Amino acid sequence: MQLLKKRFDRMNQQERRFSFITLAVVLLVVCVFVVTILSLTAQAQEKKREIASLNATLAAQQAENQRVQDLIDQGDESEYIERIAREKYGYARPEERVYIDSDQS
């Protein structure tokens, strides 16, 4: 009887060790899955914000393209080019003097 009890106690110790190791491995795997899911969720949110920003930029550019196309269709192309040359690149007509107001920001 004593011998049987010792054997049973040894088996319980082995089973306890096995169940502890199994529990530790399962918890580790669950933690890895949770961290992975949280990381992917954060990345997805960041990509959604990036898409929204790019869509806004796209809409603004499409509106600008439509405005320029309307100018071209109306025949005001030369006026548009002249305005861009003056405003963006600082060009002036020959013999023209351009005065810059230093009080303006």
Steps between C-alpha positions, in 0.01 A plus 500: 500500500781735591673427173182577306461830683859604414440415137178702500675800660777483238243492222322798650826694511571414139145589398521826692828586331353412163185704562709797620717486189193461280333795671814714459525415129130572442526833682807592297325418173192699605718798593673487161163491323367792704809712434485415130132589476553830685792586274302422186204702627724802561651465153154475344387819677812682380438385143137617521618845608754502218233402248271778625780753464587378152133511397478862617814585304361319196172692519684832525721413204203388293324829574813692394526290184136572417553873556803501268312295241213749514746785440647318204155424359398866529802615305660686793806281483743783428361709785532204734859433395586867542345512847690188611825636355453827688378359832701183531822575314522879530511565125413837348447635149793669326542860612251441784587605855365289780458665836480286812321634803729421793219560751308193380578166657 
